[in-house]
Amino acid sequence: MSEALPADAPSLTTLDLSDFHAGPQRRDAFLTDLLEVLYQQGFLYLTGHGVDQVLIDRVLAASKRFFALPLDDKLQIEMVRSPHFRGYNRAGLELTRGQQDWREQLDINTEAAPYPVGPDTPAWRRLQGPNLWPDAMPELKPVLLAYQAEVTRVGIELLNAIAVALGQPENAFAEIYEPGPSQLTKIIRYPGRDVAETDQGVGAHRDGGFVTVLLQDTTPGLRVQADDGSWIAAPPVPGTFVINAGELLELATNGLVRAAIHDVVAPPAGDERFSVAFFLGSRPDAVVPVIPLSDDLKRAERGLSVDPLNPIFREVGQNQLKSRLRSHPDVAAAHYADVLDLIERPAGG
């Protein structure tokens, strides 16, 4: 994985979400630029999001305190203990396209009781359940749930803007995320390459939800792949989130919006990288429709990305489960041995 990027490499566009609520001229310009970015890159920097900087600072500080805990305290909530794919992963235990990602992380999602499971219950229903929280750090739960609520608001606000940019009613996507979306949140630490076994912080992939809201600390590493295969660096910019479109939007627009490939290069020796990733998704029992675009937009449709190693399902629950089974083989083996064939073959869409 190459680190070198040309000095004149292109950069991501920055958009101000507050323009969506401004007067007609600023709103129209924002929607035009948003549609262009979603078509061309699928990635952008977002300002004007309204998330309090105090909360942002708190969640980053809490993340660093969590990763500094003794390993035994983190392993108390190791993900393999959770059939809902919640909890802590040591570096190297998550895979992307079969290769180890060199990062440690804590995954949480929507807090819920386990779904009642019977003999005919779809396997993806098992993803619903409670999060795991460390006894050694009780203050982590309230700060992460407060942050999760705020970035959910940002994600839905952005999703409303995307709907309008596509010529749809503002609530066009609500039918597949209400009464509550998937709210996967990861706090992540990438160790430096003096510790990491490879330079793959996280391998090249697309995200599976509607939109991703990424908070970066200060160390770079995120890259976005352009159509020509080159890489665009997306270093941290204070006061912004990095936003990218996921596979649900690609499915809903027949490829007009492309879920862009991206990766993270592990930081240099002696350094470490922290980030907080939030993935806004649909409710799991939804089926993603193709939205009725105007004739002008339909002519720009590119069809769906074809990746035989990562089929995309229109059945959201199957898509979510497929992603988790592939990424966490230890959890899959412990709790989903009966459905591991879902990794190998499409079952819909």
N, C-alpha and C positions, 0 to 999 in steps of 0.2 A: 504494500500500500504506500503510494508515494506521498511525501509530505510537501514537496516543492510545488508552489503555485507561482505563476508569472506575476511580475509586479503590476501589470496592467489587467489582471484578471477582473472580470465583471463582479459587481456586488449586488446584493439584494435591494429591492425597492423598500422604502419606508413609507407607511401610510398611517394617518391619524384617525383613529376610530371615532373621535368626537366629531369629525366632519360628517359622519352619517346622520348626526342629529342637528347639523347646522342648517343655514339657509339653502335654498334650492341650488344655487351655483356651486357652493362647496360640496353639497351632498352629491350632485350629479357628477362632479369631477372625481370625487372619491369612488363612486360606484363604477365609473368608467375605468379608473386606474385599477380598482380591485379586480374587475373582470379580466383585464389585460394581464395582470400578474398571475391570476389563477390559471390562465391559459398558457402563458409563456414559461413560468417557473414553478408555480405552486407553492412558493415560499416568499415570505416578506417579513420585515420588521414592523412591529405595531407600537405606536405611541397613542396617547389619549385614551388609554384603556380604563383609567379610573381606579386602579388597584393601589391602595395606600402604600407608599414606600416603606412605612414603618412595618407593615405586614410582610412585605417582600424581604426586608432585612431580617425580620424575626424567623421566617421560614428557612432562609439560608443559614442563619446562625444555628437554628435547631438541627438542621441537617448535618452540619459539621460536628455538633456535639454528639449526635447519634452515632455517626461513623467513628468517632473517637472512643466510644464505649469499648470495654473489654469484649473480646470475641464471644465469650460465653454468654454475655448479656444479649448480644445480637442473635446468637444461635437459639436463644430461648424462643424466638419468634421466627425460626427458619421456615421458609416457604414450604418445604416438604411436609411440614406438619399440617398444612391447610389444603383441603380439597377445593378451596375457592381461589387458589393461586394468590393468596395474600401473604405478606411477610418478607423476611430478609433473605437475600441471596449473596453468598460469597462471590468474589471475582472468579470468573471462569465457569460458573454453573449455568449461565444463560447462554443460549446459542442463537446465532443468526445464520441462516442457510447452512446449518450444520457445523459452524465454526464458533469457537469460544469467544464471547465478548468479555474483555478484561475491564470489568467494572463491578463494584458492589452496589447494592441498591435495596430499597424498601418499597414494596408495592402496597398501596391501599386502593380501595374502590368504594363504591357506595355502601355505607353501613346498612346491613340488613340481616334479618334472621335467615337461616338456611331455608331454601325452598323445599316444601314437602316432596319427597322423592318416592315414587312407586315404580312398579315394573315397566310401565309404559311412559314414564317421564323422560323427555329428551335429555341426553347427557349434558347439554349446555346449561340446563337449569341448575346443575350442581355448582356453577360459577357463582351463584348468589350466596352471600353469607357474610359473616362478620369479619372485620379486619383484626389483625394481630398487633398488639401494642406492647412495647417493652416495659416491664415492671421498673427497670432502672431509670426510666425517663418519662414519668407520667405527664410532663408538660408537652410532650410531643403530640399527643392526640388532639388537644384543642387547637394548637397552632396549625397543624396540617389540615384539619377539617375546616377551619376558618378560611385558610388559603384555597382549599378545594372549592368551597362555596363561591368565592370571588372569581376564580378562573372559570368556573362553570358559567357564571353570569357573562363573563367576557366572551366565552366560546359561543353561547347562544346568541348574544348580541351580534357577533361576527357572522354567525350562521344566518341570522335574519338579513344582514346586509348582503350576504352572498345570494340569498334567494331573490332579493330585489334586483341585484346586478344581473341575475339570470332572467329577469322579466317575470318573476313569480310574485305571488303575495308574500308578505314578510314572514308569515308563519307557515310557509310551504313545507318545511321539514318537520314541523311539530308533530304531525301525525305518526312519525316513526321514532320520536324520542319521548313524547309525553306518555304517561305522567312523570317519568323520570328517566334521564339519559344514563348511560354508562359513564362513570367518572373515574377512570383509571389514572392514578397519580403515582409517580415514581420520584423519590429523592435518590440521587445518584452521585457516586464518587468514583472517578477514574484515577487510579494510582499512576505515578510516573513510570516511565519505561525502564527505570532501574529496578522496579518491582514487578511490572507487568511482564507476562511471558510472550506477548505479541504486541504489535502496535495497533491491533484492532480493539479500539475502545468499544465500539459497537459496529457490526458489519453493515454493508450496504443493504438497505431495505426500504420499503414503503410502510407508512402507518395505516392502520386498519379502520380508524374512526372517521368522523366528520372533519374535525380540525384538531391539530395539536397546538397547545400553548406552552412554549418552552421558555423557562427562566434560566439564563446562564449567569454564572458568577463572574469571574474575571479572566479565566484561562481559556484560550481558543481551542478549537478542535473539530467543531461541526463543519461539515462540507455538504454541498448540494450538487447533484449531478445534472449537468445541462444535457440537452438533447443530443449534442455532438459527443457526449461521453466525457467531456472535461469537467473539472470540479470547481465550484464556486465556494470560496470561504465565507463562513457566516460567523465572524468573531463576535464576542459580547459587545453590546452597545448599551451603556447605562440608560435606564428608564424605559427600555423596550422589552417586549417579548418577541421571540421568533415564532411565527405562525406558519404552519404548513397544512395543505389539504391532504386528506386521507382517502382511502379506497372507497368509502361510502359515497363521497362526492363524485369520484370517478364513475362509480356504478350509476348514480342518479343522473349523470349528464352524458352518459355514453362516451366518456373520454374527453369531453370538452374541457372539463377540469381534470388535470392529470395529477395523480398522487405521485409526487416526485421522489426519486431515489435519493437517499442521503446516508451519511455515515459519520462516525466520530473517530478521529485519530487520537490515540492515547497521548497524554501530555509528555513533555520531555522529562528526562531523568531529573529527580529532585523536586519535581512539581507535582501537583494534583489538580484535578478539575472537578468542580461541583456543578450540578444542574438539577432543576426540578421540572419534570415533564408531566404535562396534563393532557390526556387524550379524551376528548369529548366524543362519545359514541351514541348510537341508537339504543333504545331498549331492546333486549335480546330476542323478543318474540316477533319482531318486525321483519318484513320483507321489503327490500329497497326497491322502490319503483323507478322507472325512467321518467323524469319529469318532462312535460310537454314544452319544449323550447320553441322559440320563434323560428321561422324558416331561415333567417340569417344566421342564427346561432347553430341550428341543426347542420348547416353546411360546414361549420367548423368542427363538428364532432369527429373524433379520431378513433372511436371504438375503444374497447377495453385493452389494457396492457395484458399481454399474454406471457405468463411465466409458468412453465410446466412444474417448476419446483414450489410454486406458491399459488395455487388456484384461489380465485376470489369467489365467494358464495354470496348470492343475494339474500339468503337466509342469515340474518345477523348473528343469531346465536351460534350457528355452525361456524361462521367466520371467526367469532371471538374465541370459541373453543379450539378451533384449528390453530390459531395463532399461539395460544397458551400451551397447547400440547407440544408444538414444535419448539417453542422457546425454552421450555422447562421440562426436559425429559425425566428428571428425577421425580418431579411432582406427578407427571403423567404416569410413570410406572407405578407409583405408590397408590394412586387414586383413580386412574382411568385405563387400567389394563384392558377393559372390555371394549374400548372404543379407539384404540390406537390406530386402527386402519383408517380413521378419518385423516390422519396425517398424509396418507399415501394416495387417497383417491377423492376426487370431488364427489359431493353428494347433492349438489343442487346448483342453480344459477349458472 
